[in-house]
Amino acid sequence: MHRRYRWFIVAVFFAFMLLHQSDKLLIGPLTTPIMEEFNLDEAQMGAVFTGALIVGAVFYPLWGYLYDRFARARLLALASFIWGATTWLSAIAPTYSSFLATRASTGVDDSSYPGLFSLVSDYFGPEMRGKVYGLLNLTAPLGYMIGLALALLLGPALGWRNIFFITGAVGLVLAAVIFFTVREAPRGQAEPELAGLEQIAVYKFNLATARSLLHKRTLLPLFVQGFFGVFPWNVISSWFFRYLETERGYSSDLIFPMMAIAVLFMAAGNVLGGALGDWLFKRTRRGRLIVCTAGVFTGAALLFLTINVPLANTLLFAALLCLTALFIPFSGPNVISTVHDITQPEARSTALAIQYFIESSGAALAPLIVGLIARQTTLTDAILLICVSTWLVCGVVLLIATRLVPRDIEALRQEMRDRRRESQELMQPARGL
């Protein structure tokens, strides 16, 4: 029952993340009709993207703390409810100012994922987490494809406001599903050292636990790469559709199949990256970060080649776009797994929330920066400059993290062995009775 139930949890969380990502990324394909309705330029629309990212960044530390202190499943249900409510508010916004504010409010639930991954880590051990996280990270590219389909197929008939009403309703339904079906798991139950124990000593997040994160040397370079690493994702999700429309001159009939195929490659890249990370992690504790580094450098090189393909050579552009999409997600599941490989179970939401906070606080300005650069030059130049430069920085920093990570992993494994002894000592008096 437990094995079947943990995959049920994955299925529920997959549905939540997939549909939430569809709603979150839907605004990219709907950029042009929104700009036309409110008569916006690129800088004003960039502020819309950036507003939600800033709010999400601000809420990451709060979500992380709450997840490590209280029931994660109930908080995830609350996040889904907030998703639905704020999306409805943005759908009825009558002016640009109100749309800017209500769209920014959708960032509150965008920062709710650390608790989800923390809960999953208590159902799956280290040897499987990369694959499971890779599966869950499929939701970002697939969600973008669903959003793209909604925008292209239903947008002209229903309008962007009605699309937001539909996706907001989905959030409210999933809030009820999570609340009534997802159960909390004991923190740390999936750690190899604690396997088979009937009773696990309870460790709660506190100030001392928070301070201990400062001693994990691998976290610092991971945080630095996180600051730069999400710049390209936010740039691509916000501006790439408009780039294909306006600067490559592609029609909707061409954009949809091209992006759909690229998204399938990106989805495969998440699973492949997570599986490669797990495979190499079994052979060396540096394995996950080796996969990350290779994916980042390869993705940067391929994107540079893709953007510089002549406009007339559509087939070559599409082929290189798909190859780029395959490699750029390699770091996602492996960074999450590495954070969990080196932090205590009761601190994982907070550690991942800090990672995401740093990512969002840096990358929140990326869409606005691209909008400002594009107004002076072109979207082509803006996308190329931001994406390639930040990925190169990430690759260098990941090399540093790769060197440091074995020591931090061993420190956590030793702490888990100590906890096993403590749990066994707690069980002895009970057996004597």
N, C-alpha and C positions, 0 to 999 in steps of 0.2 A: 504493500500500500504506500509506504513512504517513497519508494522509487517512482511509482506512477504519479503520486501527488506532486513530487518536485518537478516533474515535467509538465504537469498541469499548471503549476506556478509559472513556469517559463512561458507556457502558451498564453496565460492571462497577461503577463507582463509584455510579451511580444505584441499582443493586440493593443495594449495601452500605449506602448512606445510607437508602434507603427502609425496608429491613428492620430496620436498626439504630434508626431513628426509631420504627418500630412497637413495638419492644421497649421503648425508652426512654419513650415516651408512653403505653404500655399501662397503666401504673399509675394514670393518671387515671381512665379508665372503670372500673377495678377497685377504686377507692378504697373504695366502700361495703362489698363483701364482705371486704376486708382489715381494715377498721375493725371489722366485726362479729366476725370470727374472733379478733382480738387484743383486742377490747373497748376501742377507742381513742376519744379525743375528737379534735376538730379540731386542737388544738395538737400532740398527739402525732403525728398523721398528717402535719401540716405539717413536723415534724422529719424524717420519712422523706424527703419531697421535698427538703428543704434539705440533708440529709446528702450525697446524691449530687451535688448542685450544688456544695457546698463542696469535695468531693474532686476533681471535675472542674476547678474553678477552680485548685486547687493544682497539678494536673498539666499545665495548659496551658503554662507556661514550659518545663517539661522536654520535653514533646513538641515544642514549637517549636524548641528548641535541637537536639534529636536529628534532626529532619527536615532542618534546614539543614546538618548535619554528615555525615549518613549517608544511605543509600539509602531514599528515601521509600516505595517500593513494599513493601519488606520490613517496614518499620515499620507500614504499614497492615495487612499480614497479621497481625502480632502484635496490633494493636489489635482486630481481628476475633476472634482467639482469646480475648483477655481478655474481650471482650463475652460470648461463649458461656459461658466458665467462671464468671464472676461472676453471670450470670443464673441458672445452675443452682444456685449456692450460695444465692441468695436464695429459690429455689423450695423448698429443703429446710429452711429456717430454722424451728425449732420454737417459738421465743418471740419476743416483740416486740423484746427487746434484740438477739437474733441477727439478726432481720430488718432492724432499723435498721442494724446493722453491715454485713451482706452487701449490702443495697440501696445503702448508701453506696459500697461497693467498685465498683459498676457505673459510678460516675463516672469511673473511670480511663480507660476507652475513650471516654467521652463527649467528651473533650477532644482527640480524635485528628484532627479535620477540617482543621487548618491545613496539614498536609502534603499532604492530598488536593487542596485548592485550589491549593497551590503547584505540584504536579505538573501539574495541568490547565493552569495558566498557561504552562507550557512546551510545551504542545501547541496552544494557541489564542492569537492575538494580541489586543491591546487592543480592536480593533474588534469582536470577537465575545465577549469574556469575560462581559459583562453577560448576554447571552442564555444562554450555557452555565451560568453560575452560577445564573441564574434557573431553568433546567431542573433543576439539581441541588437547588436549594432547594424544588422541588416536593415533595421527599421528606418534608419536615416535615408539611405538611397531609395529604398522602396517607398517610403513615405513621400519623398520628393516626387517620385513617379506618379503616385496616386494623386498628389496635389496638382501635378502637371496635367494629368488626365481630367481632373475636375475642372481646372481652369480652361482647358482647351475645348472640352466636350460639353460641359454644362455652363461654363461662364458666359458665353454669348447669349444663351437662352434664358438663364436665371439671373445673371448679374452677380457681381462679386459679393454683394451683401447677403444674398440668399445662400451662397456657398458657405459663408461664415456661419449662418444660422444652422446649416446641416452639420458642420463639423463641431460646433458648440454643443449640439444635442447629443452627439456621440460621446463627448466628454462626460456629460451628466449620467448617461447610461452606464459607462464604464466605472464611474464612481460607485454606483450601487453594486456592480459585479465584484469589484475589489473588496468592498466593505463586507460583503456577505460570504465570500468564498476563500479569500486569502488568509492563511493562518500565520502567526508569528512563529519563528524558529529560535531555539536557544542559541545565543551568540557563541560561535566557535565550535558548534557540534560537528562540522565537516572537516575540521583540522585533523590530519593523519594521527597526530600524537594523542588526540582525544577520542579516537574511534573505539567503539565497543564499551564505553563507560555508561553505566546506568544513570549516573548523576554527575553533572558537571558543575564545578564551583562557579558562582556568579561573579562576574567582574563588571563593574559599571564605569562608564566614562566619567572622569573627574579631571581636576586641574593637573594632577600629576601625570595622568595619561596624555593630556594635551601637551604638556612640556616634553614628554618623551618623544613626541614626533620631531622635535627640534634636533634630536640626536641621531636621526636617521639621515645619513649623509646623502643617500640616493634621492631623497625627496627634493632637495634644492635644485639640482639640474632638471628633474622632472617638472618642477614648477616653472622653471625658466623656459623650457621647451614648450610647456603648455601656454605660456604667455604669448609666444609667437606662433605656435602650431595651429591655432584656430583661426588666425587671420585668413588663410586661404579658404577655409570652409565657409566662413561667413561671406567672404567676397563672392565665391562661386554660387552659393545658394541665393544670394541677394541679386546679383548682377548678371549672371551668365546667360540667363534666358534673354534678357534685353540685349546683351552683346550679340547673341546669335541673330536676333531680329534686326538690329539696327546697323551693326558694323560688318557682319558677314552676309546680311541680306537674305537670310533663310526664311522661308514661309513656315507657317504653323504645320502644314502637311509634312514638311521635311524635319522640323525640329522635334516633333513628338517621337517618331520612330528612332531618330538618332539618339535622343536623350534616353529613351526607354532602353535601348541596347547598352548604352554607357552605364546606366543605372544597374542593369543586370551584372555587368562586369564589376561595378563597385560593390554590389552585394556579394558577389563571389570573392572579392578581395577581403571583405570582412571575415568571412568564414575561413578562407585560405590563410590569412594572416594570423588568426587566432589558433588554427590547427598547427601551423608551422611553429608558432611560439610555444605551444604545449609540447610539440615533438622535440624541439631544440632545448627546451627547459629541462626535459628529462635527462639530457646529456650534459648540459652545462647550465649553471644558474644565471649565466649571462644571456641565455638563449632568447628570451623574449625581447630584450633590448637590442640584440643583434638584428632580429627581424624588423624591429621598429626603424633602426638606423638605415638598413638597406631599403626599406620602403620609402622613407622620406627622401633620400638622395635620388633614387630612381624616379619617383614621382615628380620631383622638381625638374629633372632633365627632360622627362617626357612632356611635361606641360609647356616648357619653353619651345620644344620642337613643334608641339601641336598648334600653339598660338601663331607661330611663324609660318605655318603652311599657307601657300597662296590661296586667295579667295576662290579661285576657279577649281581647285583640286579638292572637291568635297569628299570624295572617297578616302583619300589619304588623311584628311582632317578627322573624319569619323573613326578611322582605324586607330590613329594615334590617341584620340580622345578616349577610346575604350581601353587601350593599354594604360594610359594615365589613370583612369578610373580603377583599374585593377590594383595598382600598387599604393595609391595614396591612403587607403583605409588600413594598411597594415599596422599602424601604430595604435589605433583606437583600442581594440581588445587587449593588446599587450601592455599598454600603459595602465589600464584599469587593473589587470591581473598583477602587475608589478607593485602597484600601490597596496594591493591586498596581500601580496607576498611578504611585505615588510612591515605591516601595521597590525596591531592587535585587533581582534574581532570587534571589541567594543568601541574602537576608534576609527573604524573604516569609513563610516559615513562622513565623519569630520575630515579625515585626510583627503577623501575624494572630493568633498565639498570645497576644501581649500584649493585643490588642483583645478577644479572647474571655476572657482571664483577668480583665480589668477588668469585662467584662460579667457574667461568672459570679460574681465576688466580690461585686458589688453585688446582683445579682438572686437569689443563692442564698438570701437571707433573705426574699425576697418571699412564697413559699408560707407560711412560718411567720408572717410579719407578718399576712397575710390571715387565717390561722387564729386568731390572737390577736384581731384586730379583729372577726372574725365571732362569736367567743365572747361579745363584749361588745355587738355590734350585730347585723348581718346580713351574709351573704355578698354580698348586693346592694351594700350600702354599701362593703364592703371592696374588692370588685372595681372599683367605680366610682372610688373615691378613689385607689387605687394606679395603675390603668391610665391614667386621663385626666391626672392630675397629672404623671406621669413622661413621657408622650408630649409634653405641652406644653413641658416642659424640653428634651426632645430637639430639638424643632422650632427653638427659639431657638438652641441650640448649633450645629445644622446650618447655620443662616444664617451663623454665623461661619466655619465650615469652607468654605462655598461661596465666601466672599470670598477665602480664603487659597489654595485648591487650585491655581490656574493656575501660580503660581510654583514649587511643588514638582513639578508634572508636567514643566515645562520643564527643571528641574534634572536629573531622571532621564533625559529624552530626550537632553540634552547628554552625560550620562555614558555612555549607550548609544552615541552617536556616537563618543565617545573610545575606547570598547572596540572598535568596529568597526575603527578605525585600528590599534589594537594587535594585533588578530587578523590583519589584513592584513599587518602587519609580520612576524608570526610565520610566515606562509605563504611569504613571499618567499625566505628561505634554502632552504626545501624545494623550491621550483620551480627555484632555481638549480642544485640538485643533479641 
